[in-house]
Amino acid sequence: ENTGGIDLEIEWQITNSMDFVKGLIRTDRDQGGTAFVHFQPGSIVVSAADEEHIDGYVAKTGKGDFILPTGDGSRLMPVMITGSGQNSFFKAAYYHSDPNNGSIYAGGPFFTQDYEITEVSYVHNEEFWHIEGNSPTQLVLPWDQTTDIQSWAGSKDSVIVVGWKDDKWMNLGNLYREGNLLKGKVTSRSIVPDDYEAF
């Protein structure tokens, strides 16, 4: 509980639970390798929201489904991981920025015009996630009104997860879609995040 938020410059390990009451935890995205919140096996997160989340990198070790409460400081844009194994490690950050520019830690650029032409018809150019992970998982990624998918997607059923690999965006599927054009989420097929550079 800190209305001014916390600026984190180290890896902060959570062994039991993190309960967001008020305020943000900010981590420098350029220091994503050393500054992040790290949930240990069996730990949980409670009450993350637009006003209370991790603005930067967050990680999880261990098996089981988990929601990584990352966002951009004003919006919670979490990543849900599923089906991870006992020794799984995942780390993610949300970037409310143009993937064509990339970032220092995440790499890039990830050009939105370069995609599998038979699989993908458009790649959103205002946001992306950088996700690391050493085990197979399905990624569940959200959208909200700021994403404005109604301006570029005919229906929620046409929204897919794409991953940047071999200098192009690849279709990672949409096994499940929930919500509507204003707010919802999409689930990828099972992938290993480390095989891709951005999502």
C-alpha positions as a printed NumPy array, in Angstrom:
array([[  0.   ,   0.   ,   0.   ],
       [  1.801,   3.064,  -1.315],
       [ -0.061,   5.681,  -3.332],
       [  3.244,   6.978,  -4.699],
       [  4.243,   3.528,  -5.853],
       [  7.555,   1.71 ,  -5.504],
       [ 10.509,   1.873,  -7.908],
       [ 12.16 ,  -1.521,  -7.852],
       [ 15.849,  -1.826,  -8.808],
       [ 16.418,  -5.456,  -7.779],
       [ 14.79 ,  -8.855,  -8.111],
       [ 12.09 ,  -9.029,  -5.42 ],
       [ 11.036, -12.585,  -4.56 ],
       [  7.525, -13.34 ,  -3.295],
       [  7.345, -16.608,  -1.354],
       [  3.796, -16.383,   0.01 ],
       [  1.405, -13.759,  -1.391],
       [  1.398, -10.225,  -2.759],
       [ -1.782,  -8.328,  -1.951],
       [ -2.197,  -5.1  ,  -3.923],
       [ -4.   ,  -2.491,  -1.822],
       [ -3.015,   0.814,  -3.437],
       [ -0.216,   1.848,  -5.772],
       [  2.091,   0.461,  -8.441],
       [  5.37 ,  -1.409,  -8.422],
       [  7.523,   0.028, -11.206],
       [ 10.474,  -1.812, -12.742],
       [ 12.755,  -0.283, -15.376],
       [ 12.027,  -2.245, -18.54 ],
       [ 15.607,  -1.69 , -19.702],
       [ 16.736,  -3.575, -16.566],
       [ 14.34 ,  -6.492, -17.099],
       [ 17.125,  -8.988, -16.505],
       [ 17.8  ,  -7.824, -12.953],
       [ 14.826,  -5.768, -11.736],
       [ 11.521,  -7.65 , -11.536],
       [  9.013,  -9.145,  -9.114],
       [  9.516, -12.921,  -8.937],
       [  6.741, -15.172,  -7.626],
       [  8.187, -18.373,  -6.17 ],
       [  6.487, -21.816,  -6.29 ],
       [  3.193, -21.81 ,  -4.392],
       [  2.96 , -18.018,  -4.116],
       [ -0.093, -16.017,  -5.204],
       [ -1.098, -12.51 ,  -6.217],
       [ -4.265, -10.82 ,  -4.935],
       [ -6.294,  -7.832,  -6.145],
       [ -4.241,  -6.546,  -9.086],
       [ -6.123,  -3.843, -11.024],
       [ -5.538,  -0.842, -13.296],
       [ -4.441,   1.229, -10.29 ],
       [ -2.488,  -1.601,  -8.616],
       [ -0.132,  -3.781, -10.655],
       [  3.469,  -4.225, -11.748],
       [  4.47 ,  -1.597, -14.29 ],
       [  7.271,  -3.613, -15.879],
       [  8.626,  -7.128, -15.562],
       [  7.136,  -9.879, -13.408],
       [  8.177, -13.551, -13.227],
       [  6.862, -16.881, -11.931],
       [  8.703, -20.101, -11.104],
       [  6.95 , -23.445, -10.612],
       [  4.017, -25.308, -12.068],
       [  0.354, -24.443, -12.424],
       [ -1.684, -21.692, -14.026],
       [ -0.703, -18.155, -13.042],
       [ -1.619, -14.588, -14.017],
       [  1.425, -12.319, -14.307],
       [  0.041,  -8.889, -13.226],
       [  1.93 ,  -6.653, -15.656],
       [  0.7  ,  -3.379, -17.12 ],
       [  1.736,   0.082, -18.288],
       [  1.137,   2.144, -15.138],
       [ -2.455,   3.038, -15.966],
       [ -3.797,  -0.296, -17.278],
       [ -3.454,  -3.844, -16.028],
       [ -2.613,  -5.962, -19.107],
       [ -1.795,  -9.346, -17.566],
       [ -0.37 , -12.486, -19.134],
       [ -1.886, -15.803, -18.074],
       [  0.317, -18.88 , -18.382],
       [ -1.118, -22.383, -18.29 ],
       [  0.095, -25.929, -17.875],
       [  3.647, -25.13 , -16.841],
       [  5.88 , -27.855, -15.367],
       [  7.571, -28.124, -11.968],
       [ 10.756, -26.308, -13.045],
       [  9.083, -23.789, -15.325],
       [ 10.178, -20.155, -15.375],
       [  8.209, -17.374, -17.065],
       [  8.835, -13.63 , -17.153],
       [  6.789, -10.965, -18.933],
       [  6.26 ,  -7.251, -19.411],
       [  3.614,  -5.324, -21.303],
       [  4.758,  -2.512, -23.627],
       [  2.213,   0.136, -24.575],
       [  4.447,   1.206, -27.441],
       [  5.092,   0.552, -31.108],
       [  6.691,  -2.872, -31.712],
       [  8.321,  -1.361, -34.814],
       [ 10.636,   0.44 , -32.378],
       [ 11.198,  -2.527, -30.039],
       [ 12.974,  -1.859, -26.747],
       [ 16.449,  -2.14 , -25.268],
       [ 15.802,  -5.255, -23.168],
       [ 13.162,  -6.941, -25.349],
       [ 15.063,  -6.328, -28.573],
       [ 13.459,  -5.53 , -31.861],
       [ 12.388,  -3.81 , -33.932],
       [  9.476,  -6.152, -34.613],
       [  8.112,  -4.823, -37.896],
       [  4.324,  -5.019, -38.026],
       [  4.322,  -5.168, -41.844],
       [  6.275,  -8.447, -41.805],
       [  3.981, -11.418, -41.203],
       [  2.948, -14.774, -42.614],
       [  0.769, -13.454, -45.401],
       [ -1.402, -16.584, -45.581],
       [ -1.944, -16.708, -41.803],
       [ -2.113, -13.08 , -40.619],
       [ -3.751, -10.011, -42.144],
       [ -2.81 ,  -7.277, -39.649],
       [ -0.499,  -6.801, -36.646],
       [ -1.437,  -4.134, -34.096],
       [  1.199,  -1.393, -33.933],
       [  0.528,   0.162, -30.532],
       [  1.356,  -2.565, -28.025],
       [  3.209,  -5.829, -27.492],
       [  4.334,  -8.207, -24.757],
       [  7.847,  -9.508, -24.191],
       [  7.483, -12.975, -22.636],
       [ 10.219, -15.389, -21.664],
       [  9.437, -18.988, -20.776],
       [ 11.222, -22.324, -20.894],
       [  8.192, -24.675, -20.873],
       [  5.188, -25.284, -23.12 ],
       [  2.244, -23.094, -22.21 ],
       [ -0.837, -21.49 , -23.653],
       [ -0.691, -17.696, -23.438],
       [ -3.845, -15.788, -22.572],
       [ -3.56 , -12.128, -23.62 ],
       [ -6.173,  -9.396, -23.037],
       [ -7.453,  -6.381, -24.915],
       [ -9.421,  -3.372, -23.691],
       [-10.925,  -0.146, -25.052],
       [ -7.485,   1.436, -25.489],
       [ -6.489,  -1.478, -27.745],
       [ -9.417,  -0.403, -29.966],
       [ -9.7  ,  -3.686, -31.844],
       [-13.044,  -2.633, -33.284],
       [-11.132,  -0.272, -35.608],
       [ -9.116,  -3.126, -37.164],
       [-10.94 ,  -6.41 , -36.445],
       [-14.333,  -7.377, -37.794],
       [-15.127,  -9.54 , -34.779],
       [-13.444, -10.933, -31.687],
       [-13.266, -14.311, -33.457],
       [-10.696, -12.898, -35.892],
       [ -8.274, -11.881, -33.115],
       [ -5.251, -14.181, -32.833],
       [ -2.024, -14.28 , -30.838],
       [  1.051, -13.693, -33.008],
       [  4.702, -14.271, -32.134],
       [  7.827, -12.716, -33.685],
       [ 10.226, -15.38 , -34.984],
       [ 12.665, -15.479, -37.915],
       [ 11.978, -11.799, -38.681],
       [  8.227, -12.147, -39.091],
       [  5.01 , -12.458, -37.095],
       [  3.593, -15.974, -36.964],
       [  0.057, -17.119, -36.188],
       [ -0.041, -18.75 , -32.727],
       [ -3.758, -19.368, -32.807],
       [ -6.894, -18.386, -30.957],
       [ -8.153, -21.521, -29.243],
       [-10.521, -19.499, -27.034],
       [-11.872, -15.96 , -27.22 ],
       [-13.818, -14.273, -24.44 ],
       [-15.557, -10.924, -24.17 ],
       [-16.441,  -8.511, -26.945],
       [-14.729,  -5.91 , -29.14 ],
       [-14.348,  -3.53 , -26.183],
       [-12.788,  -5.934, -23.686],
       [-11.755,  -9.553, -23.858],
       [ -8.941, -12.05 , -24.103],
       [ -7.557, -14.609, -26.509],
       [ -5.758, -17.913, -25.851],
       [ -2.91 , -19.169, -28.028],
       [ -2.118, -22.761, -28.869],
       [  0.59 , -24.399, -26.741],
       [  4.006, -22.814, -27.425],
       [  7.366, -22.305, -25.705],
       [  7.738, -18.517, -25.262],
       [ 11.537, -18.634, -25.55 ],
       [ 11.055, -19.665, -29.202],
       [  9.73 , -16.153, -29.927],
       [ 10.969, -12.622, -29.266],
       [  7.69 , -10.73 , -28.81 ],
       [  3.933, -11.299, -28.831]])
